[in-house]
Amino acid sequence: MAFAAAELAWCERHEVGYIVGIAQNKRLNEITAQWQQAAEKQYAISGEKVRWFGEFHYAARSWQQAAMAHHR
């Protein structure tokens, strides 16, 4: 993550957890499509607001290693 590479590297060296937001992009939308479709199906059945969560390993091309990503 180029925007805060030094800070995130420091956190990783010192085993400090962190959370950052990642903007939507085509690749993330493809990865998370299964959760989106499941939420839409559940909403169609119940008519109630639905929120699905998922997690996966993700790395943008510019990242040196993958990170755990959480999808909502």
N, CA and C atoms as an extended XYZ file, in Angstrom:
216
Properties=species:S:1:pos:R:3:atomname:S:1:resname:S:1:resid:I:1 pbc="F F F"
N         0.855       -1.175        0.000 N   MET     1
C         0.000        0.000        0.000 CA  MET     1
C         0.895        1.231        0.000 C   MET     1
N         1.065        1.781       -1.132 N   ALA     2
C         2.013        2.872       -1.319 CA  ALA     2
C         1.687        4.099       -0.471 C   ALA     2
N         0.405        4.335       -0.181 N   PHE     3
C         0.039        5.562        0.523 CA  PHE     3
C         0.575        5.620        1.944 C   PHE     3
N         0.868        4.498        2.538 N   ALA     4
C         1.369        4.485        3.918 CA  ALA     4
C         2.351        3.336        4.108 C   ALA     4
N         3.159        3.085        3.117 N   ALA     5
C         4.040        1.914        3.126 CA  ALA     5
C         4.948        1.880        4.348 C   ALA     5
N         5.560        2.989        4.694 N   ALA     6
C         6.485        3.013        5.833 CA  ALA     6
C         5.754        2.723        7.143 C   ALA     6
N         4.588        3.317        7.308 N   GLU     7
C         3.831        3.115        8.539 CA  GLU     7
C         3.347        1.668        8.665 C   GLU     7
N         2.869        1.103        7.570 N   LEU     8
C         2.387       -0.275        7.614 CA  LEU     8
C         3.535       -1.254        7.808 C   LEU     8
N         4.672       -0.978        7.210 N   ALA     9
C         5.855       -1.827        7.417 CA  ALA     9
C         6.266       -1.799        8.885 C   ALA     9
N         6.209       -0.624        9.512 N   TRP    10
C         6.530       -0.511       10.939 CA  TRP    10
C         5.563       -1.369       11.756 C   TRP    10
N         4.276       -1.268       11.452 N   CYS    11
C         3.276       -2.064       12.175 CA  CYS    11
C         3.570       -3.554       12.046 C   CYS    11
N         3.905       -3.990       10.852 N   GLU    12
C         4.180       -5.411       10.650 CA  GLU    12
C         5.437       -5.856       11.394 C   GLU    12
N         6.475       -5.038       11.368 N   ARG    13
C         7.708       -5.383       12.094 CA  ARG    13
C         7.465       -5.510       13.587 C   ARG    13
N         6.581       -4.672       14.120 N   HIS    14
C         6.313       -4.646       15.559 CA  HIS    14
C         5.047       -5.424       15.941 C   HIS    14
N         4.520       -6.183       14.996 N   GLU    15
C         3.335       -7.009       15.221 CA  GLU    15
C         2.152       -6.205       15.755 C   GLU    15
N         1.972       -5.027       15.181 N   VAL    16
C         0.843       -4.165       15.524 CA  VAL    16
C        -0.227       -4.356       14.450 C   VAL    16
N        -1.424       -4.729       14.867 N   GLY    17
C        -2.517       -4.899       13.910 CA  GLY    17
C        -2.993       -3.557       13.380 C   GLY    17
N        -3.549       -3.568       12.197 N   TYR    18
C        -4.070       -2.337       11.604 CA  TYR    18
C        -5.205       -2.673       10.652 C   TYR    18
N        -6.013       -1.680       10.391 N   ILE    19
C        -7.125       -1.811        9.452 CA  ILE    19
C        -7.071       -0.620        8.511 C   ILE    19
N        -7.181       -0.888        7.229 N   VAL    20
C        -7.258        0.184        6.234 CA  VAL    20
C        -8.417       -0.126        5.296 C   VAL    20
N        -8.997        0.898        4.742 N   GLY    21
C       -10.058        0.724        3.756 CA  GLY    21
C        -9.462        0.614        2.364 C   GLY    21
N       -10.045       -0.227        1.556 N   ILE    22
C        -9.596       -0.397        0.178 CA  ILE    22
C       -10.752       -0.013       -0.738 C   ILE    22
N       -10.491        0.861       -1.686 N   ALA    23
C       -11.529        1.274       -2.631 CA  ALA    23
C       -11.928        0.101       -3.517 C   ALA    23
N       -13.174        0.097       -3.947 N   GLN    24
C       -13.637       -0.944       -4.856 CA  GLN    24
C       -12.847       -0.900       -6.156 C   GLN    24
N       -12.660       -2.071       -6.729 N   ASN    25
C       -12.094       -2.156       -8.068 CA  ASN    25
C       -12.635       -3.428       -8.715 C   ASN    25
N       -12.377       -3.607       -9.989 N   LYS    26
C       -12.941       -4.743      -10.724 CA  LYS    26
C       -12.548       -6.080      -10.096 C   LYS    26
N       -11.288       -6.211       -9.735 N   ARG    27
C       -10.804       -7.472       -9.159 CA  ARG    27
C       -11.485       -7.776       -7.823 C   ARG    27
N       -11.591       -6.770       -6.952 N   LEU    28
C       -12.270       -6.992       -5.667 CA  LEU    28
C       -13.744       -7.326       -5.874 C   LEU    28
N       -14.384       -6.657       -6.820 N   ASN    29
C       -15.791       -6.952       -7.098 CA  ASN    29
C       -15.972       -8.388       -7.579 C   ASN    29
N       -15.029       -8.888       -8.383 N   GLU    30
C       -15.105      -10.279       -8.841 CA  GLU    30
C       -14.925      -11.251       -7.673 C   GLU    30
N       -13.982      -10.955       -6.800 N   ILE    31
C       -13.713      -11.831       -5.653 CA  ILE    31
C       -14.914      -11.885       -4.712 C   ILE    31
N       -15.574      -10.758       -4.518 N   THR    32
C       -16.660      -10.672       -3.536 CA  THR    32
C       -18.046      -10.878       -4.141 C   THR    32
N       -18.113      -11.186       -5.419 N   ALA    33
C       -19.407      -11.342       -6.095 CA  ALA    33
C       -20.279      -12.401       -5.425 C   ALA    33
N       -19.671      -13.475       -4.929 N   GLN    34
C       -20.461      -14.542       -4.301 CA  GLN    34
C       -21.228      -14.031       -3.083 C   GLN    34
N       -20.605      -13.178       -2.276 N   TRP    35
C       -21.283      -12.630       -1.092 CA  TRP    35
C       -22.363      -11.633       -1.506 C   TRP    35
N       -22.084      -10.843       -2.515 N   GLN    36
C       -23.071       -9.883       -3.006 CA  GLN    36
C       -24.313      -10.615       -3.513 C   GLN    36
N       -24.108      -11.657       -4.292 N   GLN    37
C       -25.231      -12.420       -4.835 CA  GLN    37
C       -26.025      -13.109       -3.726 C   GLN    37
N       -25.336      -13.648       -2.739 N   ALA    38
C       -26.027      -14.302       -1.621 CA  ALA    38
C       -26.868      -13.298       -0.842 C   ALA    38
N       -26.330      -12.106       -0.622 N   ALA    39
C       -27.075      -11.070        0.101 CA  ALA    39
C       -28.299      -10.635       -0.699 C   ALA    39
N       -28.132      -10.469       -2.004 N   GLU    40
C       -29.264      -10.080       -2.854 CA  GLU    40
C       -30.357      -11.148       -2.830 C   GLU    40
N       -29.963      -12.409       -2.869 N   LYS    41
C       -30.929      -13.511       -2.832 CA  LYS    41
C       -31.674      -13.529       -1.499 C   LYS    41
N       -30.935      -13.361       -0.400 N   GLN    42
C       -31.571      -13.359        0.917 CA  GLN    42
C       -32.528      -12.177        1.048 C   GLN    42
N       -32.143      -11.023        0.515 N   TYR    43
C       -33.026       -9.849        0.564 CA  TYR    43
C       -34.303      -10.103       -0.237 C   TYR    43
N       -34.153      -10.720       -1.408 N   ALA    44
C       -35.323      -11.008       -2.243 CA  ALA    44
C       -36.304      -11.926       -1.518 C   ALA    44
N       -35.793      -12.840       -0.720 N   ILE    45
C       -36.640      -13.780        0.018 CA  ILE    45
C       -37.291      -13.115        1.226 C   ILE    45
N       -36.496      -12.375        2.005 N   SER    46
C       -36.985      -11.850        3.287 CA  SER    46
C       -37.515      -10.423        3.221 C   SER    46
N       -37.002       -9.630        2.285 N   GLY    47
C       -37.368       -8.217        2.244 CA  GLY    47
C       -36.701       -7.403        3.338 C   GLY    47
N       -35.882       -8.055        4.149 N   GLU    48
C       -35.170       -7.397        5.247 CA  GLU    48
C       -33.772       -6.979        4.805 C   GLU    48
N       -33.259       -5.923        5.430 N   LYS    49
C       -31.894       -5.496        5.168 CA  LYS    49
C       -30.937       -6.644        5.483 C   LYS    49
N       -29.964       -6.857        4.607 N   VAL    50
C       -29.033       -7.977        4.745 CA  VAL    50
C       -27.611       -7.447        4.731 C   VAL    50
N       -26.783       -8.007        5.569 N   ARG    51
C       -25.359       -7.665        5.567 CA  ARG    51
C       -24.563       -8.958        5.666 C   ARG    51
N       -23.765       -9.246        4.657 N   TRP    52
C       -22.913      -10.435        4.627 CA  TRP    52
C       -21.476      -10.012        4.819 C   TRP    52
N       -20.706      -10.866        5.458 N   PHE    53
C       -19.287      -10.615        5.674 CA  PHE    53
C       -18.488      -11.790        5.127 C   PHE    53
N       -17.313      -11.497        4.618 N   GLY    54
C       -16.423      -12.548        4.144 CA  GLY    54
C       -14.989      -12.096        4.322 C   GLY    54
N       -14.067      -13.033        4.210 N   GLU    55
C       -12.655      -12.674        4.300 CA  GLU    55
C       -11.850      -13.512        3.322 C   GLU    55
N       -10.757      -12.943        2.861 N   PHE    56
C        -9.917      -13.600        1.870 CA  PHE    56
C        -8.563      -12.914        1.866 C   PHE    56
N        -7.569      -13.586        1.322 N   HIS    57
C        -6.248      -12.976        1.172 CA  HIS    57
C        -6.241      -12.164       -0.119 C   HIS    57
N        -5.683      -10.973       -0.053 N   TYR    58
C        -5.679      -10.081       -1.210 CA  TYR    58
C        -4.364       -9.323       -1.264 C   TYR    58
N        -3.879       -9.117       -2.468 N   ALA    59
C        -2.690       -8.280       -2.669 CA  ALA    59
C        -2.838       -7.548       -3.990 C   ALA    59
N        -2.759       -6.240       -3.935 N   ALA    60
C        -2.691       -5.458       -5.166 CA  ALA    60
C        -1.337       -5.731       -5.812 C   ALA    60
N        -1.217       -5.444       -7.084 N   ARG    61
C         0.052       -5.715       -7.773 CA  ARG    61
C         1.234       -5.005       -7.121 C   ARG    61
N         0.981       -3.851       -6.530 N   SER    62
C         2.072       -3.064       -5.943 CA  SER    62
C         2.480       -3.547       -4.548 C   SER    62
N         1.723       -4.453       -3.936 N   TRP    63
C         2.030       -4.938       -2.595 CA  TRP    63
C         3.057       -6.055       -2.661 C   TRP    63
N         3.922       -6.106       -1.674 N   GLN    64
C         4.925       -7.163       -1.631 CA  GLN    64
C         4.357       -8.480       -1.122 C   GLN    64
N         3.318       -8.417       -0.310 N   GLN    65
C         2.705       -9.645        0.200 CA  GLN    65
C         1.210       -9.450        0.367 C   GLN    65
N         0.501      -10.553        0.390 N   ALA    66
C        -0.946      -10.504        0.554 CA  ALA    66
C        -1.309      -10.174        1.999 C   ALA    66
N        -2.480       -9.608        2.166 N   ALA    67
C        -3.007       -9.297        3.493 CA  ALA    67
C        -4.400       -9.906        3.599 C   ALA    67
N        -4.845      -10.127        4.817 N   MET    68
C        -6.198      -10.617        5.025 CA  MET    68
C        -7.151       -9.457        4.756 C   MET    68
N        -8.115       -9.688        3.890 N   ALA    69
C        -9.100       -8.663        3.556 CA  ALA    69
C       -10.459       -9.122        4.071 C   ALA    69
N       -11.223       -8.191        4.582 N   HIS    70
C       -12.567       -8.476        5.071 CA  HIS    70
C       -13.541       -7.708        4.201 C   HIS    70
N       -14.577       -8.376        3.789 N   HIS    71
C       -15.578       -7.776        2.900 CA  HIS    71
C       -16.891       -7.648        3.641 C   HIS    71
N       -17.519       -6.513        3.462 N   ARG    72
C       -18.840       -6.304        4.055 CA  ARG    72
C       -19.783       -5.883        2.966 C   ARG    72
